[in-house]
Amino acid sequence: MTKTVAIIGQGLTGITAGLMLAQHRYGHKNGERHDILLIGAKPRLIGGLQLAPNGLEALRAIGLYDAALDSGVRLDNIVITAMSDGRALAEIPHPQNRIYIGIGRSDLYQAIEAKLGRQKNVERIESPALSITRANDKMELVLEDGQTLYVDEIIGADGVNGLCRSFVCGAQLTAKAAPYYAMRCDIEANALPRLFSRTQTQLILGDGCHFVSYPMAGQRRINMVFCASSEQLGPEWQAQLLAPHPILKYVADASPHWVKLPLFSNGLPASWRRMHVTLIGDAAHIMPPHLAQGAGQSFVDIAYLKAQLQEEALSDALRSMAIMRASQLKSTTSKASLTGQVMRLSGLPGQLRDSLLGLSGTHLLENWLADVWHAKH
Ligand SMILES: Cc1cc2nc3c(=O)[nH]c(=O)nc-3n(C[C@H](O)[C@H](O)[C@H](O)COP(=O)(O)OP(=O)(O)OC[C@H]3O[C@@H](n4cnc5c(N)ncnc54)[C@H](O)[C@@H]3O)c2cc1C
């Protein structure tokens, strides 16, 4: 029996889910096959991702581990310093048996697309989806170009503010609801001091703000993220917050093109599935980026679904994934939110945070991250 599955959203989650389903059309013991419709424009991706052991293990389960390692830069440690005076606060080393990488989003996307292009049961439709309704035992999907599609299942990989999230749980988020923002850019390494090309994550903790950087693309490009409140990110934010710092002034001097991204704090909807529409990736879990887990957790969703497909037909496997992953993710989402709150401390609480990290930061953080990085699928 062939089931038609529409995946809405061609971001990293959408195309990875599409590849997994296309490759595993004979996976279920009843011989169910899947025809995949990937709906939406291809994204223009900038910047990078850090992938921790759990995300990489999920990619291994999906068959993308080698491709990720080939395109990524293996990172040796996370080095945490204070923005106020540059002093070292803590270091989290990644031992030989714990692989942690920095990877360009577009590099990973291309590696997945190369495999997707070899699948015959995938059709890519660039037009965005406009509406979803139930039509007897099918789901009716109307696209912006006027097409109407009738499909057995819809997988909503259309991000935090997509159509599927509002269909499943009525949620609508707006940039106004975001009190904090991430400024992201991607700079050529040769425009910066060599410090930025080191195979490490630099985390610089400031007063109500923080900065993260790591190399990607064979250390030729550097991903940078600066997180701060909307008040701090006024028109002169680079001159005020980066230029006084002995290292970050080089970033301001390079005049990068920053993209401003709202950071939402409300994470998990109560349900990930309604009728035959199932959320996955950011559409299901808005993960504050402070533990670098969002995309990694999307890959865990997909690996979990793949494992379920060995036991169950697609509808049941999607239902199981929605229930189990929503429950598994509660603790990681709370930890990511709490980490963000600690990173945003300012004044005396910020100084206390830095002192505590200086005293036992490595031990504290290793414990904090141990279960997050542990592969659970
Ligand atoms: C500052 C920052 C740093 C981060 N760092 C990390 C990190 O280091 N490691 C990590 O693992 N994660 C990180 N993340 C999280 C990661 O970026 C996301 O989890 C990941 O990109 C989610 O991918 P997605 O495909 O689920 O959603 P998206 O990337 O949002 O893709 C959704 C896609 O759906 C499309 N779409 C929307 N509506 C429709 C429609 N109606 N029809 C068709 N298509 C539609 C959109 O155009 C888009 O292409 C970070 C996030 C931020 C903000």
PDBQT file of the ligand as one rigid body, heavy atoms in Angstrom, charges set to zero:
ROOT
HETATM    1  C1  LIG A 401      20.505  32.002  16.919  1.00  0.00    +0.000 C 
HETATM    2  C2  LIG A 401      20.231  30.554  16.753  1.00  0.00    +0.000 A 
HETATM    3  C3  LIG A 401      21.274  29.635  16.879  1.00  0.00    +0.000 A 
HETATM    4  C4  LIG A 401      21.016  28.272  16.764  1.00  0.00    +0.000 A 
HETATM    5  N1  LIG A 401      22.048  27.399  16.903  1.00  0.00    +0.000 NA
HETATM    6  C5  LIG A 401      21.801  26.077  16.845  1.00  0.00    +0.000 A 
HETATM    7  C6  LIG A 401      22.867  25.143  17.002  1.00  0.00    +0.000 A 
HETATM    8  O1  LIG A 401      24.025  25.523  17.195  1.00  0.00    +0.000 OA
HETATM    9  N2  LIG A 401      22.573  23.820  16.931  1.00  0.00    +0.000 N 
HETATM   10  C7  LIG A 401      21.298  23.354  16.724  1.00  0.00    +0.000 A 
HETATM   11  O2  LIG A 401      21.091  22.146  16.678  1.00  0.00    +0.000 OA
HETATM   12  N3  LIG A 401      20.279  24.226  16.543  1.00  0.00    +0.000 NA
HETATM   13  C8  LIG A 401      20.494  25.567  16.597  1.00  0.00    +0.000 A 
HETATM   14  N4  LIG A 401      19.480  26.452  16.413  1.00  0.00    +0.000 N 
HETATM   15  C9  LIG A 401      18.124  25.938  16.116  1.00  0.00    +0.000 C 
HETATM   16  C10 LIG A 401      17.976  25.612  14.637  1.00  0.00    +0.000 C 
HETATM   17  O3  LIG A 401      18.279  26.741  13.861  1.00  0.00    +0.000 OA
HETATM   18  C11 LIG A 401      16.552  25.183  14.359  1.00  0.00    +0.000 C 
HETATM   19  O4  LIG A 401      16.154  24.212  15.286  1.00  0.00    +0.000 OA
HETATM   20  C12 LIG A 401      16.415  24.589  12.969  1.00  0.00    +0.000 C 
HETATM   21  O5  LIG A 401      16.859  25.485  12.004  1.00  0.00    +0.000 OA
HETATM   22  C13 LIG A 401      14.954  24.260  12.719  1.00  0.00    +0.000 C 
HETATM   23  O6  LIG A 401      14.789  23.831  11.407  1.00  0.00    +0.000 OA
HETATM   24  P1  LIG A 401      13.321  23.560  10.863  1.00  0.00    +0.000 P 
HETATM   25  O7  LIG A 401      13.533  23.044   9.486  1.00  0.00    +0.000 OA
HETATM   26  O8  LIG A 401      12.538  22.774  11.837  1.00  0.00    +0.000 OA
HETATM   27  O9  LIG A 401      12.625  25.000  10.834  1.00  0.00    +0.000 OA
HETATM   28  P2  LIG A 401      12.941  26.243   9.883  1.00  0.00    +0.000 P 
HETATM   29  O10 LIG A 401      14.409  26.389   9.674  1.00  0.00    +0.000 OA
HETATM   30  O11 LIG A 401      12.209  27.403  10.480  1.00  0.00    +0.000 OA
HETATM   31  O12 LIG A 401      12.305  25.857   8.488  1.00  0.00    +0.000 OA
HETATM   32  C14 LIG A 401      10.926  25.938   8.272  1.00  0.00    +0.000 C 
HETATM   33  C15 LIG A 401      10.719  26.060   6.775  1.00  0.00    +0.000 C 
HETATM   34  O13 LIG A 401       9.322  26.021   6.513  1.00  0.00    +0.000 OA
HETATM   35  C16 LIG A 401       9.033  26.997   5.524  1.00  0.00    +0.000 C 
HETATM   36  N5  LIG A 401       7.607  27.348   5.598  1.00  0.00    +0.000 N 
HETATM   37  C17 LIG A 401       6.972  28.109   6.516  1.00  0.00    +0.000 A 
HETATM   38  N6  LIG A 401       5.669  28.194   6.237  1.00  0.00    +0.000 NA
HETATM   39  C18 LIG A 401       5.468  27.453   5.109  1.00  0.00    +0.000 A 
HETATM   40  C19 LIG A 401       4.311  27.170   4.314  1.00  0.00    +0.000 A 
HETATM   41  N7  LIG A 401       3.100  27.652   4.629  1.00  0.00    +0.000 N 
HETATM   42  N8  LIG A 401       4.465  26.399   3.231  1.00  0.00    +0.000 NA
HETATM   43  C20 LIG A 401       5.662  25.885   2.907  1.00  0.00    +0.000 A 
HETATM   44  N9  LIG A 401       6.792  26.137   3.595  1.00  0.00    +0.000 NA
HETATM   45  C21 LIG A 401       6.687  26.913   4.700  1.00  0.00    +0.000 A 
HETATM   46  C22 LIG A 401       9.973  28.153   5.839  1.00  0.00    +0.000 C 
HETATM   47  O14 LIG A 401      10.126  28.987   4.726  1.00  0.00    +0.000 OA
HETATM   48  C23 LIG A 401      11.238  27.383   6.202  1.00  0.00    +0.000 C 
HETATM   49  O15 LIG A 401      12.022  27.111   5.073  1.00  0.00    +0.000 OA
HETATM   50  C24 LIG A 401      19.693  27.818  16.510  1.00  0.00    +0.000 A 
HETATM   51  C25 LIG A 401      18.655  28.736  16.371  1.00  0.00    +0.000 A 
HETATM   52  C26 LIG A 401      18.917  30.090  16.500  1.00  0.00    +0.000 A 
HETATM   53  C27 LIG A 401      17.777  31.054  16.357  1.00  0.00    +0.000 C 
ENDROOT
TORSDOF 0
